[in-house]
Amino acid sequence: MITTAGLDIGSRTIKLVLMQDGAGIVHMEKEETSFDYMDQTKRMLKGKGYEAILVTGYGRHLVGEAMKIGRITEIKAHAAGVRQLIPGVRTILDIGGQDTKVISLDSSGKVIRFEMNDRCAAGTGRFLEVMSQAVGCKVSELADLAMKGRGNVAINSLCTVFAETEAISLKARGANPEDVASAIVDSVVQRAAGMIKRIGLSPTVAFCGGVARNKAVAAGLAKCLGTLVVTPDEPDFTGAIGAAILALQNIQQTGAKVLAHPAGCKPVGPV
């Protein structure tokens, strides 16, 4: 058996996955992306055994260069990870801490189109954190609150700062927290749905990233798009899973190990 590792250095969290033969997950770990995320990454890898590793995510360039680890784009990593978890899917939506990605695949799983929103936090996990504070609840409570809303108010701004002002104004005018929460979720849904429609919707959408844990957003997307929305059990790990799978494919195709074994990390088998 060949053990490979996938690292996803996200803006909010770092995800690590170890897989055997690109199929069986033997280890999953998630930590907050600290200010010194290089040191955090080294701590997560210390003592882990693998024969090859790839890194993806917004921090892949710094970590890859410093630790001599092969890098892969987030688009390719998420595509590989989702296809492993949900075979046959052709539309992927990933909403993370500070960006949104929509990926369109062909029938063989090859990326044919994608769109990223990485210039603004609107509609991302950070947006939901800020808006939850404006409503007066925890971000983990927002979905349940939103699903009780009547859909009778709206938040129209795409800017996090202005949207927060809108939410506060709605509360001041007597709107129920449930209705404001529903409006917040709907603004995320409409933004994501617009990106998906621009790329081209294929039936069944794989919804990934930390925001996919918000069941109100998932339900809203299904209703808005009129199609099935499927969320993996661990939606924020798809990038790391994809990186581990692609590390194995690299070995199989070239016979070479994908750089590297950072200091303090234990390789499995000959290198």
Summary of the structure (lengths in Angstrom):
residues: 271
radius of gyration: 19.4
end to end distance: 14.1
largest distance: 67.2
contacts: 1005
relative contact order: 0.21
helix: 44%
strand: 22%
